[in-house]
Amino acid sequence: MTITRLAPEERLSGAVIGGGLIWLAGQVADDTSLDAEGQTADILKQIDALLAQAGTDKRALLSATVILADIRDAPAMNRAWDRWLDQAHKPARMTIEAALVDPAWKVEITGVALAP
């Protein structure tokens, strides 16, 4: 079996391709000065870039997990999500509230996509 690691960082890879799937690491906003809607849009651009690097796009996304530091930010997150979402290819999704590592992060998103 071949395993491909994309966007390696100090402790993790941005995505790992193996077994016919693309596993996304938790993605957080590069610009933490943004509100939850802005951070979500930033993260979704990163997900688009990782999926493109893997040779696919958001239509291949099978599932997504959204972690909010404050669940009251769900409507703001959903505004950005809804603008990004391909209505014909909706992934399974879960949204939860949890403390994030950096207090400036309002949103973190991970997911699994089908590899091309």
ZIRAWO-V29626 format. One record per backbone hydrogen bond with DSSP energy under -0.5 kcal/mol. NH is the residue of the N-H (numbers start at 1). CO is the residue of the C=O. Records with the same first field share a line. If there is no record, write none. Layout:
# ZIRAWO-V29626
NH=CO ; CO
This chain:
# ZIRAWO-V29626
4=17
6=15
9=12
14=6 ; 7
15=6
16=23
17=4
18=16 ; 21
21=18
22=113
23=16 ; 21
24=22 ; 111
25=14
27=109
29=107
32=30
34=31
39=35
40=36
41=37
42=38
43=39
44=40
45=41
46=42
47=43
48=44
49=45
50=46
51=47
52=48
53=49
54=50
55=52
56=51
60=57
61=58
62=112
63=112
64=92
65=110
66=94
67=65 ; 108
68=66 ; 96
69=106
73=70
74=71
77=73
78=74
79=75
80=76
81=77
82=78
83=79
84=80
85=81
87=85
89=86
92=62
94=64
96=66
98=68
103=101
105=102
108=67
109=27
110=65
111=24
112=63
113=22
114=60
115=20
